[in-house]
Amino acid sequence: MKKLVIIIALITALSFASGCISQADYDRLVTKYNDLVNEYNELLAKHNDLVADYNELNIQFEQYTEKVEEGLKQLEEYIQNIPTLLEGAVVPPYLLVKGREVNLVFRNLDGDVEYWSWKAEALEASVIMGQFMREVDISALQYLELYDIANRFTTGSKYVQYGERGNYLDFRPYIKEDNFEPIASEFFSQHSDDESKVREVWNMVTQLNIYCEEAMETPRLPLETLLLGGGDCEDLAILTASILKAMSADWDVELVYMDSENPTALEDINHVTVYVDTGKYKTFVESTNAETMCPWETVDGFYLDLQ
């Protein structure tokens, strides 16, 4: 730029001296020259300002780099100390009894923490009802005028017959969807597709409950299972089916008596799982398996529909 201005000035001076340019043209060229000089000085000043800004930013960048490296080092140390820091801490999933309320805390499919709670009275009532259902004959329940409990056995028996294979405890009377209507409604509204709705139920049940085998079949009401933090296959199936029934009255939910060792060719009934057909989605829900919700495509077994 500076060289260009000098060249213009020399050409102008020579042209004027030789009489090849008029005074007016010379004045215009001088004005143009001065404008170019001013523009050059402005650009130079901006350049110097940018250089100064760059140098300042470079200093700040180095300072921030040091802080980031220090922060990453501290974060790494913190991560390494997390197991020590969490010793004794309560993290989801867990059951917390506070006052006269029982709170269930777990993570939903999105990883967000969910809080469910029941009044202690509801749990106490379930424990008492469950004991009567398991230990007292239906005729004795009627004699004691405990009709609400006796009438849960709509067939008049605690057993159900499966062809020539024999009689088996009927677990349908232990289904209590009314305990889960507010919660199931919340789950239902969280997802747009039926598969996610069903999977959310399985996710909750398997998080909050541990599967444990029992020597004898002692079916529990769903709130009893939650209070104990687990149960055997029929307990978890009853709990799962209760929540699924509460999600939609239009869903077909069934208890499936099956052979866990021969799921596609029934030889012996030794397991209970849940089958659900929403109209748009069909699946088995195996709540004793926290890794896979539906381990089978088909199951040969005894299907009991929940009305």
C-alpha positions as CSV (number, residue, x, y, z in Angstrom):
1,M,0.0,0.0,0.0
2,K,2.7,2.4,1.0
3,K,4.7,1.6,-2.2
4,L,1.6,2.2,-4.3
5,V,1.1,5.7,-2.9
6,I,4.7,6.6,-3.5
7,I,4.5,5.4,-7.1
8,I,1.4,7.4,-7.7
9,A,3.0,10.5,-6.2
10,L,6.1,10.1,-8.4
11,I,4.0,9.6,-11.6
12,T,1.9,12.6,-10.8
13,A,4.9,14.8,-10.1
14,L,6.6,13.9,-13.4
15,S,3.4,14.3,-15.4
16,F,2.8,17.8,-14.0
17,A,6.5,18.8,-14.5
18,S,6.3,17.7,-18.2
19,G,3.1,19.6,-18.8
20,C,1.1,16.4,-19.4
21,I,-1.4,17.1,-16.6
22,S,-3.4,20.1,-15.6
23,Q,-3.5,21.8,-12.2
24,A,-7.0,20.6,-11.6
25,D,-6.1,17.0,-12.4
26,Y,-3.1,17.3,-10.2
27,D,-5.2,18.6,-7.3
28,R,-7.6,15.7,-7.7
29,L,-4.7,13.2,-7.6
30,V,-3.3,14.9,-4.5
31,T,-6.7,14.6,-2.8
32,K,-6.9,10.9,-3.8
33,Y,-3.4,10.4,-2.6
34,N,-4.3,11.9,0.8
35,D,-7.4,9.8,1.0
36,L,-5.4,6.7,0.4
37,V,-2.8,7.7,3.0
38,N,-5.6,8.2,5.5
39,E,-7.3,4.9,4.6
40,Y,-3.9,3.2,5.0
41,N,-3.4,4.7,8.4
42,E,-6.9,3.6,9.5
43,L,-6.3,0.1,8.3
44,L,-2.9,0.0,10.0
45,A,-4.4,1.2,13.2
46,K,-7.1,-1.6,13.0
47,H,-4.4,-4.1,12.2
48,N,-2.5,-3.0,15.3
49,D,-5.7,-3.2,17.4
50,L,-6.3,-6.8,16.1
51,V,-2.8,-7.8,16.8
52,A,-3.2,-6.5,20.4
53,D,-6.5,-8.3,20.8
54,Y,-5.0,-11.5,19.4
55,N,-2.1,-11.3,21.9
56,E,-4.5,-10.7,24.7
57,L,-6.8,-13.6,23.7
58,N,-3.7,-15.8,23.3
59,I,-2.8,-14.9,26.9
60,Q,-6.3,-15.6,28.1
61,F,-6.4,-18.9,26.1
62,E,-3.2,-20.1,27.8
63,Q,-4.7,-19.1,31.2
64,Y,-8.0,-21.0,30.5
65,T,-6.1,-24.0,29.2
66,E,-4.2,-24.2,32.5
67,K,-7.5,-23.9,34.4
68,V,-9.2,-26.6,32.2
69,E,-6.3,-28.9,32.7
70,E,-6.4,-28.3,36.5
71,G,-10.2,-28.8,36.4
72,L,-9.9,-32.1,34.5
73,K,-7.3,-33.3,37.0
74,Q,-9.6,-32.4,39.9
75,L,-12.6,-34.2,38.1
76,E,-10.5,-37.3,37.5
77,E,-9.6,-37.3,41.2
78,Y,-13.2,-36.8,42.2
79,I,-14.4,-39.7,39.9
80,Q,-11.8,-42.0,41.5
81,N,-13.1,-41.0,44.9
82,I,-16.8,-41.5,44.1
83,P,-16.9,-45.1,45.5
84,T,-15.6,-43.7,48.8
85,L,-17.9,-40.7,48.8
86,L,-20.9,-42.9,48.1
87,E,-20.2,-45.3,51.0
88,G,-23.4,-45.4,53.0
89,A,-25.3,-43.1,50.5
90,V,-28.7,-44.1,49.3
91,V,-29.1,-44.1,45.5
92,P,-32.0,-45.3,43.4
93,P,-33.5,-47.8,43.4
94,Y,-34.6,-48.0,47.1
95,L,-37.6,-48.1,49.4
96,L,-37.8,-45.4,52.1
97,V,-40.2,-45.3,55.0
98,K,-40.8,-41.8,56.3
99,G,-43.4,-41.0,58.8
100,R,-46.5,-43.0,57.8
101,E,-45.6,-43.1,54.1
102,V,-43.6,-45.6,52.1
103,N,-41.7,-44.2,49.2
104,L,-40.4,-46.2,46.2
105,V,-37.5,-44.5,44.3
106,F,-36.2,-45.7,41.0
107,R,-35.0,-44.6,37.6
108,N,-37.4,-44.7,34.6
109,L,-36.3,-45.7,31.0
110,D,-35.0,-42.1,30.4
111,G,-32.8,-42.3,33.5
112,D,-34.9,-39.8,35.4
113,V,-35.7,-40.5,39.1
114,E,-39.3,-41.4,39.8
115,Y,-40.9,-41.2,43.3
116,W,-43.9,-43.4,44.2
117,S,-45.5,-43.4,47.6
118,W,-48.3,-45.1,49.5
119,K,-49.8,-44.4,52.9
120,A,-48.7,-47.0,55.5
121,E,-52.4,-47.9,56.0
122,A,-52.6,-49.2,52.5
123,L,-49.6,-51.5,53.0
124,E,-50.9,-52.7,56.4
125,A,-54.3,-53.5,54.8
126,S,-52.6,-55.5,52.0
127,V,-50.5,-57.5,54.5
128,I,-53.6,-58.4,56.6
129,M,-55.7,-59.2,53.5
130,G,-52.9,-61.3,52.0
131,Q,-52.6,-63.3,55.2
132,F,-56.4,-64.0,55.3
133,M,-56.3,-65.0,51.6
134,R,-53.4,-67.4,52.0
135,E,-54.3,-69.0,55.4
136,V,-58.1,-69.0,55.7
137,D,-60.5,-71.1,53.8
138,I,-63.1,-69.4,51.7
139,S,-65.9,-70.8,53.8
140,A,-64.3,-69.6,56.9
141,L,-63.9,-66.1,55.4
142,Q,-67.6,-66.1,54.6
143,Y,-68.4,-67.3,58.1
144,L,-66.4,-64.4,59.5
145,E,-68.3,-62.1,57.2
146,L,-65.1,-61.1,55.5
147,Y,-67.0,-61.0,52.2
148,D,-64.6,-58.5,50.5
149,I,-61.8,-61.0,50.8
150,A,-63.9,-64.1,50.2
151,N,-65.5,-62.6,47.0
152,R,-62.1,-62.2,45.4
153,F,-62.2,-65.9,44.7
154,T,-64.9,-65.6,42.1
155,T,-64.7,-69.3,41.1
156,G,-65.4,-70.3,44.7
157,S,-62.1,-72.1,44.9
158,K,-58.5,-71.2,45.6
159,Y,-57.5,-73.5,42.8
160,V,-57.9,-73.7,39.0
161,Q,-58.0,-76.9,37.0
162,Y,-55.8,-77.3,33.9
163,G,-57.3,-80.2,32.0
164,E,-55.9,-83.5,33.1
165,R,-52.7,-81.9,34.5
166,G,-54.4,-81.2,37.8
167,N,-55.2,-78.3,40.1
168,Y,-53.0,-75.3,40.6
169,L,-53.3,-72.3,42.9
170,D,-55.3,-69.5,41.2
171,F,-53.2,-66.3,41.4
172,R,-55.8,-64.1,39.7
173,P,-57.6,-63.1,43.0
174,Y,-54.3,-61.5,44.1
175,I,-54.3,-59.0,41.2
176,K,-55.2,-55.6,42.6
177,E,-54.9,-52.9,39.9
178,D,-56.7,-50.3,42.0
179,N,-53.5,-49.8,44.0
180,F,-51.7,-48.6,40.9
181,E,-54.2,-46.5,39.0
182,P,-52.5,-43.1,39.6
183,I,-49.0,-44.5,38.9
184,A,-50.1,-46.5,35.9
185,S,-51.8,-43.4,34.4
186,E,-48.5,-41.4,34.8
187,F,-46.6,-44.2,33.1
188,F,-49.2,-44.3,30.3
189,S,-48.9,-40.6,29.6
190,Q,-45.1,-40.6,29.6
191,H,-44.8,-42.7,26.4
192,S,-46.6,-42.5,23.0
193,D,-46.0,-46.2,22.0
194,D,-47.3,-49.3,23.8
195,E,-44.0,-51.1,23.8
196,S,-42.4,-48.3,25.9
197,K,-45.4,-48.3,28.3
198,V,-45.1,-52.0,28.9
199,R,-41.3,-51.8,29.2
200,E,-41.6,-49.0,31.8
201,V,-43.6,-51.4,34.0
202,W,-41.0,-54.2,33.6
203,N,-38.2,-51.6,34.3
204,M,-39.8,-50.5,37.6
205,V,-40.6,-54.0,38.8
206,T,-37.2,-55.5,38.1
207,Q,-35.4,-52.5,39.7
208,L,-37.3,-52.5,42.9
209,N,-37.7,-56.3,43.4
210,I,-35.3,-59.1,43.7
211,Y,-36.3,-62.5,42.4
212,C,-36.1,-65.2,45.1
213,E,-37.3,-68.8,45.0
214,E,-39.7,-70.2,47.6
215,A,-40.1,-73.7,48.7
216,M,-43.9,-73.3,48.9
217,E,-46.2,-71.3,46.8
218,T,-47.4,-68.4,49.0
219,P,-48.8,-65.8,46.6
220,R,-48.7,-62.2,47.8
221,L,-50.7,-59.1,47.0
222,P,-48.7,-56.6,44.9
223,L,-48.1,-54.1,47.6
224,E,-46.8,-56.9,49.9
225,T,-44.2,-57.8,47.2
226,L,-43.1,-54.1,46.9
227,L,-42.9,-53.8,50.7
228,L,-40.7,-56.9,50.9
229,G,-38.6,-55.8,47.9
230,G,-39.1,-59.0,46.0
231,G,-40.6,-62.4,45.8
232,D,-40.8,-65.5,43.7
233,C,-42.1,-65.8,40.1
234,E,-45.8,-65.6,40.9
235,D,-45.4,-62.6,43.3
236,L,-43.5,-60.7,40.6
237,A,-46.1,-61.8,37.9
238,I,-49.0,-60.6,40.1
239,L,-47.3,-57.3,40.7
240,T,-46.5,-56.8,37.0
241,A,-50.0,-57.8,35.9
242,S,-51.6,-55.5,38.4
243,I,-49.8,-52.5,37.0
244,L,-50.5,-53.5,33.4
245,K,-54.2,-53.9,34.1
246,A,-54.3,-50.5,35.7
247,M,-52.7,-48.9,32.6
248,S,-55.6,-49.7,30.3
249,A,-58.9,-51.6,30.7
250,D,-58.7,-52.4,27.0
251,W,-55.5,-54.4,27.3
252,D,-55.6,-58.1,27.4
253,V,-53.4,-59.2,30.3
254,E,-52.9,-62.9,31.2
255,L,-51.0,-65.0,33.7
256,V,-49.2,-67.8,32.0
257,Y,-48.4,-71.1,33.9
258,M,-45.5,-72.6,32.0
259,D,-42.4,-74.8,32.1
260,S,-39.3,-72.6,32.5
261,E,-37.0,-75.4,31.3
262,N,-39.2,-76.2,28.3
263,P,-41.0,-73.0,27.4
264,T,-42.2,-74.1,23.9
265,A,-43.1,-77.7,24.8
266,L,-44.9,-77.9,28.2
267,E,-43.8,-80.9,30.4
268,D,-44.2,-79.5,33.9
269,I,-45.7,-76.3,35.3
270,N,-43.0,-74.7,37.5
271,H,-43.2,-71.0,36.5
272,V,-45.6,-68.1,36.1
273,T,-45.1,-65.2,33.7
274,V,-47.3,-62.4,32.2
275,Y,-48.6,-62.0,28.6
276,V,-50.0,-58.7,27.4
277,D,-51.7,-57.7,24.2
278,T,-52.4,-54.0,23.9
279,G,-54.0,-54.3,20.4
280,K,-50.9,-52.8,18.9
281,Y,-48.2,-54.7,20.8
282,K,-47.9,-58.2,22.1
283,T,-45.3,-59.5,24.4
284,F,-44.4,-61.7,27.4
285,V,-43.2,-59.8,30.4
286,E,-40.7,-61.8,32.5
287,S,-40.1,-59.9,35.7
288,T,-37.7,-62.4,37.2
289,N,-35.2,-61.3,34.4
290,A,-33.7,-57.8,34.8
291,E,-31.8,-58.1,31.6
292,T,-34.4,-59.2,29.0
293,M,-38.1,-58.4,29.3
294,C,-39.2,-61.0,26.7
295,P,-37.0,-64.1,26.5
296,W,-39.4,-66.1,24.4
297,E,-41.3,-65.6,21.2
298,T,-43.9,-68.3,22.0
299,V,-44.8,-70.1,25.2
300,D,-46.7,-73.4,25.5
301,G,-48.6,-73.1,28.8
302,F,-51.8,-72.5,30.7
303,Y,-53.1,-69.0,30.0
304,L,-55.5,-67.4,32.5
305,D,-57.2,-64.2,31.3
306,L,-57.6,-61.4,33.8
307,Q,-61.1,-60.0,33.6
